[in-house]
């Protein structure tokens, strides 16, 4: 974890496909980018931002999300998602996340908090819940 510090970031490009729509994901009945897919892309950007800095055997899990989905993105649009690590507080990592379409219009923004965990111990505890 020694390389984890505010300032790490990642940016990813995502084309909106039929599989990414609210209709396809069951979160609405319109063929535009679904909020759950936007959130998944934002979380993926947070993990990409820190992937090279986690020590072996560690991973992160989402613990809090606050996202505003500001504008619709139709099928065929391209959405750029960026995550910036704002703070490291013990095991808690706080990210600012943004999403813009190809014209630079902001389509989403918010914060994501992830916790650093030991992968094996986390999975073992989850398995005990069965």
C-alpha positions as CSV (number, residue, x, y, z in Angstrom):
1,X,0.0,0.0,0.0
2,X,3.0,2.3,0.1
3,X,2.2,3.9,-3.3
4,X,-1.4,4.7,-2.4
5,X,-1.8,8.5,-2.2
6,X,-4.1,11.2,-3.3
7,X,-3.5,12.1,-6.9
8,X,-3.7,8.6,-8.5
9,X,-6.3,8.6,-11.4
10,X,-7.5,6.6,-14.3
11,X,-9.6,7.5,-17.4
12,X,-11.5,4.9,-19.5
13,X,-13.5,5.1,-22.7
14,X,-16.8,3.3,-23.0
15,X,-19.1,3.2,-26.1
16,X,-22.8,2.9,-25.2
17,X,-24.2,-0.2,-26.7
18,X,-27.7,-1.8,-26.5
19,X,-26.5,-3.9,-23.6
20,X,-25.7,-0.8,-21.6
21,X,-29.3,0.7,-21.7
22,X,-31.8,1.1,-19.0
23,X,-34.1,-1.2,-21.0
24,X,-31.5,-4.0,-21.2
25,X,-30.6,-3.7,-17.5
26,X,-34.2,-3.4,-16.2
27,X,-33.6,0.0,-14.6
28,X,-36.0,1.8,-16.9
29,X,-37.8,1.6,-20.2
30,X,-35.7,3.9,-22.4
31,X,-32.7,3.0,-24.7
32,X,-30.1,5.3,-23.1
33,X,-27.2,4.6,-20.8
34,X,-28.5,3.0,-17.6
35,X,-27.5,4.5,-14.3
36,X,-26.3,1.1,-13.0
37,X,-24.0,0.7,-16.0
38,X,-22.6,4.3,-15.5
39,X,-22.0,3.4,-11.8
40,X,-20.2,0.2,-12.8
41,X,-18.0,2.1,-15.2
42,X,-17.2,4.6,-12.5
43,X,-16.3,1.8,-10.0
44,X,-14.1,0.2,-12.7
45,X,-12.2,3.4,-13.1
46,X,-11.6,3.6,-9.3
47,X,-10.1,0.1,-9.3
48,X,-7.9,0.9,-12.4
49,X,-6.6,4.1,-10.7
50,X,-5.0,2.1,-7.8
51,X,-4.4,-1.3,-9.4
52,X,-0.7,-0.9,-9.7
53,X,-0.3,0.3,-6.1
54,X,-2.0,-2.4,-4.1
55,X,0.2,-5.0,-2.4
56,X,-0.2,-8.6,-3.5
57,X,-3.2,-10.3,-1.8
58,X,-5.1,-7.0,-1.4
59,X,-8.1,-5.7,-3.2
60,X,-10.8,-3.1,-2.7
61,X,-14.5,-3.3,-2.2
62,X,-17.1,-0.6,-2.6
63,X,-18.6,0.7,0.6
64,X,-20.3,4.0,-0.4
65,X,-21.5,5.6,-3.6
66,X,-23.0,9.0,-4.3
67,X,-23.6,9.6,-8.0
68,X,-25.6,12.1,-10.0
69,X,-26.6,10.9,-13.5
70,X,-26.9,14.3,-15.1
71,X,-27.7,13.7,-18.8
72,X,-28.8,10.9,-21.1
73,X,-26.4,9.2,-23.5
74,X,-27.9,7.3,-26.4
75,X,-26.7,4.1,-28.0
76,X,-23.7,5.0,-30.1
77,X,-22.4,7.7,-27.8
78,X,-18.9,7.5,-26.2
79,X,-18.6,8.1,-22.5
80,X,-15.3,8.9,-20.9
81,X,-15.2,8.0,-17.2
82,X,-12.5,9.3,-14.8
83,X,-11.7,8.5,-11.2
84,X,-9.4,10.6,-9.1
85,X,-8.2,9.3,-5.7
86,X,-8.9,12.2,-3.3
87,X,-8.0,10.8,0.1
88,X,-6.5,7.8,1.8
89,X,-7.7,7.3,5.4
90,X,-6.5,4.0,6.8
91,X,-8.2,1.4,4.6
92,X,-10.7,3.9,3.2
93,X,-10.1,5.3,-0.3
94,X,-12.2,8.3,-1.4
95,X,-12.5,9.0,-5.2
96,X,-14.1,11.7,-7.2
97,X,-15.7,10.2,-10.3
98,X,-16.8,12.0,-13.5
99,X,-18.3,11.0,-16.8
100,X,-18.4,13.1,-20.0
101,X,-19.6,12.4,-23.5
102,X,-17.5,12.8,-26.6
103,X,-18.4,16.5,-26.8
104,X,-17.2,17.2,-23.2
105,X,-20.7,17.4,-21.7
106,X,-20.8,16.2,-18.1
107,X,-23.2,13.2,-17.9
108,X,-22.4,12.0,-14.4
109,X,-20.4,12.9,-11.3
110,X,-20.0,11.9,-7.7
111,X,-17.9,10.1,-5.1
112,X,-17.0,6.5,-4.5
113,X,-15.5,5.1,-1.3
114,X,-13.7,1.8,-1.4
115,X,-12.1,-0.2,1.5
116,X,-8.9,-2.1,1.2
117,X,-9.3,-5.7,2.2
118,X,-7.3,-8.9,2.3
119,X,-8.8,-10.8,-0.7
120,X,-8.6,-14.3,0.8
121,X,-9.9,-13.3,4.2
122,X,-12.7,-11.3,2.6
123,X,-13.8,-14.3,0.5
124,X,-13.5,-16.7,3.4
125,X,-15.8,-14.5,5.5
126,X,-18.3,-14.2,2.6
127,X,-18.3,-18.0,2.1
128,X,-19.2,-18.4,5.8
129,X,-22.5,-16.6,5.2
130,X,-23.8,-19.4,3.1
